[in-house]
Amino acid sequence: MFVLLISMGMLYFFLKVRFILPPFFLAVVLAYLLNPMVELIQGKGFSRVSAILIVYFSCIFFTYLLVAYGFPVFLRELDVFAEAIPDYTLRVQSLVREFYQRYQRIDIPESVRQVIDETLVGLEASLTAGVRQLAQATINFFTQLMSLMLAPVLTFYLLKDAEHINRRLAAVIPVSWRTHVLPLWEEVDRVLMKFIRGHLLVASMVGVLTSLGLALVGVKFYLLLGIIAGIADLIPYFGPIIGAIPAVGLALLNSSQQALYVLLVMVVVQQVENNLLSPTILGDSVGLHPVVVIFVLLAGGHLFGILGMLLAVPLTAILRIIVNYLYTLLVS
């Protein structure tokens, strides 16, 4: 009862301070991803702090190259995109009105026409609001990245004290449970590491390939759209569709021919991912049937939106490992 009360109190506290948690959550993820590299370098005879610094300086070097050569282009694209929002909104409204004028020439019953008219009015309002919300969400996302600058500092301390943290966590587990919990955690750790690293690598490659393809067909904001496609690709099955919608939509506002080229680029990138990148890098990283994956993605999206879709597959993979382990214990 006491443990339950403590758990509920901690949950309530974290809900109250949830707006300051993203840097801490990102720090935990970064520490989890970087720790194997740190341990590898530490195994070469370096101290723990020296290994962390080597990893940090390597990351800083590549980040510097990215910022020096890519960030100015990205900022210009983001600034131009923000200025172009009113123009894109007007184009959407113009397309809807053009469709409405063509539809008016069709001879249909008045009652049906009234229903369609109301639907079109609602569609125009939804499309206009959707363009504005998408643009605002994109700008807000990249603006809030500045608040995550605290994450590398927190990551350093988590990496530095990783062994101490692990010992403290292990000490919390009752002795009688450790023979079961520790092997189970090792299996969860193995699957999670393969899943997270693999998907991050594949998503990064998809983002780069998408940006290059969109640049080749002359699409504006190719870097921004490539980043969106890469982030969306973290969602299995539905991610490529979500990532393609902004690119195809913006291209369609320019011309149907460019939209067709963009769609072709997205299909080619998706084929490269499905037939080359994913089988080579991911394999069957979580051991879940595609039907199960689609179901948990839809459920996660329905309950918690995009965050639910991002977390649905790894959480289900963890649950599968736990259930299989418990089943093995029961039948053995």
N, C-alpha and C positions, 0 to 999 in steps of 0.2 A: 504493500500500500504506500509506504514511504517513497519507494523508487518510482511508483506511478505518479505521485504528487510532484516529485522533483522533475520528472520528464515533462509533465504537463506545464509546469512553471517555466521550464526552459523553452518549450515550444511557444508559449505565449510571449515570452521575452523576445525570441527571435522574430516572431511575427510583428511585434511592435517596432523593431529596429531593422526590418527587412530591406529598407531603402539604402542602408549603409553596408549591406552584406556583399554586394557584387565583387568588390576588390578582394575580400577575404575568400570568397568562393573561387575566384580566378587564381588566387595564390595557392590554394590547396590543389587545384588542377595542375598548375605549372609545376609545383613541387613534386606531384605524383609523376608527371611526365619526365622531369629532368633528373629525378633521383637515380634511375638506372645509369645515366651517363656519368653522374657524379661518382657513383660507386665503381664504375668501370675505371675512371681516371684515378680514383683513390686506390684501386687495386694495383696500379702501376708504381706505388710507393709515395704518392703525394698525400699530404694531410687533407683532412676533410675540407677545411676552409680553402686551401689552395685549389682543390678539385672544383669546388663551387665557383671560385673566382675564374678559373680557366673556362668553365662552361659559360659563365656570365660574359666574359670578354669575347668569347666566340659568338654568343648571341648578340652582343652589342655591336660587333663588327658587321655581322650580316644585317642587323637592323639599321645600322648607319648607311650601308649601301642602299637598302630599301628606301630609307627616308631621303637620302641625298638625291637619288635618281627617280624615285617613284612618287614620293609624297608631294612635291610641288605640282606635278601633273594631276595628282588626285585632288588636291585642294582647288586647283583651277577648275577641274571638272565639277566639283561639288558646288563651287561658287556660281558657275555658269548654269548648272542644273537648278539651283535655287532661283536664279533670275528668270529661268525659262518656264517656271511653274505656271504663271498666269497665261502664257501663250499656249501651253499644252492643255490647260483647262478650257480655253476658248476653242481649241481644235476639237476636243472631245464633244463640246456642246454643238459645234458646227457639224460634226459627223452625225450626231443624233438627229439634228434638225433636217439634214439632207436625207437621211433614211426616212424620217417622218413625212417629208414632202413626197417621196417616191411612193410610200405606202398609201398616201391619201388618194392617189390615182386609181387604186384598186377598188373594184366594185364589191363591197361586202355589206352584210346587214348592219343597220345602225347600232343595234344592241351590242354586236360583236365589236364594232368600231369603237364604241365608248369604252369597253373593257380594255381594248388594245391601247387607246389613247391614254387611259389612266396608267396602264403598265409602262408605256413609253415615258411619260412624265416622271414616274418613279425611277425608271432606268436612268434617265438623264441625270436626275439628282444623285442617284447612287454612284454613277460613273464619275461625276464631277467631284463628289465627296471622296470617292476612292482615290482619284489622282492626287488630291490635296493631302489625304491621310498617308498615302504611300510616300509622297515627297517629304512630308513632315516627319514621318517615322524614320525615313532614311537619314535625314539631317540630324534628328535627335539621337539616333544610334551612334553616328560617328562623333557627334558632339560629346556624348556621355563617355566615350572612350577615354577622355582626359581624366575622368574620375577614377579610372582603373590604373593610373600611373603609380598608385601606391602598391599595387600587386607585386611588382618585382622585389620591393623592400621586404614585404611580408614573406615572399617565397624564399628569400635568402635565410631568414631566421627559421623557417620551417625545414629547409634543407640542412641547415647547420645542426639543428637539434632533432633530426629525424630519428636517430637511434634512441635518444632519450624519450621522445614522444611514443615510439613503438613500445618501449619497455613499460611506460606508464599505462598505455592502453592494454597491454597484455596483463599487467598486474591487476587491472580492474576486473578481468574475466575470472570467475571462480576456478580454482585449480581443477576441479572435477570436469569442467567444461573444456579445458584447454586442448585436450587430445582430440576433440571434435572441431572446435572453433578455429584453431590455427591452421590445420590442413584445408579446411573449408575456405578460409580467407586466402590461402595461397592459390587455390583454384580460381576464386573470384578475381584475385589480382591478375592472374595470368590472362584470363579472358578479357577483363576490362582494359588491360594495357594493350593487348593486341587490337581490340576494337577501337579504342580512342586514338592510338597512334595511327592505325591504318586508315581510319576515316578522316583524320586531320590531313594526312598526306594525300589521300585521294582527292579530298575537297580542295586542297591547295592546287593540285595539278589541274583539276577541273576549272577552277577560277582563272588560272593562267591561260589554259587553252581557250576558254571562252573569251577572255579579253583579246587574245591574239586574233581569234576568228572574227570577232565583231570589228576589230580595227581594220582587218583586211577587207571587209565589206562596207567600210565607211560609216559605221554607226557612231553617233555622238555618245559621249560618256561611256566608252567601252571599258575603261578601267573600273569605274563605279559599278557597272552592270556585271563585270567579271567577278568583283568581290561579292556582290549579292548572290550570284550563281554559285560561287564557292561555298558561302555560308549556308545557302539553302540546300546544297548537296549533302550536308551533314544529316539531313532527314532522308532515310532510305525510301526508295520508290517514288514518293511524292516530291522530294526535293528538287529533282530536275525540272518538273513541271512548274513548281513555285518559282524557281530561278529563271525560267524561260519567259514567264508572263510579262515582267517589266520590260525585258529586251524586245520581245515581239510587239508589245503594246506601243512602246516609244517609236519603234521602226514603222509601225502601221500608221502613226500620225504623220510620217513623212511621205511614205508611198507603199503601196501593196507589194511592189517588187522588192523593196528593201526588207519588208517584213518576211517575205518568202526566203530571201537570202539568210536572214537571221534565224529563221526556223530551221533551215538547212544546217547552219553552223551548230545549233543546239543539238540536232539529231546526230550529227557527226561526232560531236564531243561526247554525247551519251553513249554512242556505239563504242567509242574508244574506251570509255570508262567501263562499260559492261563486259566487253570482250578482252580487254587488256589490263587495265589498271586494277579493277576490283578482284578478278581471279588471282592476279599475281600478288597483290599486296594484302588483300583481306582474306581470300579464301572463305571458308565457313567459320568466321571468327566467333560467332555467338551460338552456332548450332541450333538455330530456330528455323522452323518451317516457314516458307514465304507467307502462307495463309495466316499463321500466328503473328508474323511481323506486321502485316497489313492491318490485322485486327487491333493490335496494341497501338499502332500508329493512329488509327481512327479514334480509338478510345482516349488516348492521350491528348490528341488534338481537340476532341470534344470537351474534355474535362478541364484542360489547362492551356489550350492554345498551342502556339509554336513551341514554347518551353516543354509542354507535355509530349509533343512529337519528338523533340530532341532527346528526351530522357526515357521515352517509352521502351526502346529496344534494349539499352544497357541494363535498365532496371528489371526487365523481363528476363534477360539472360542471367542476372544474379539470382532471381527467384527460381529459375529452372535449375541452377546449380544446387541451391539449397534444398529444393524439393527432391531432386535426384539423390542427394546425399542422405536425406532423412529416409527416403524409400529404401536405400541400400542398407541403412542401419536396421530398419524394421524387418526386412526379409532375410537378413543374414543371421 
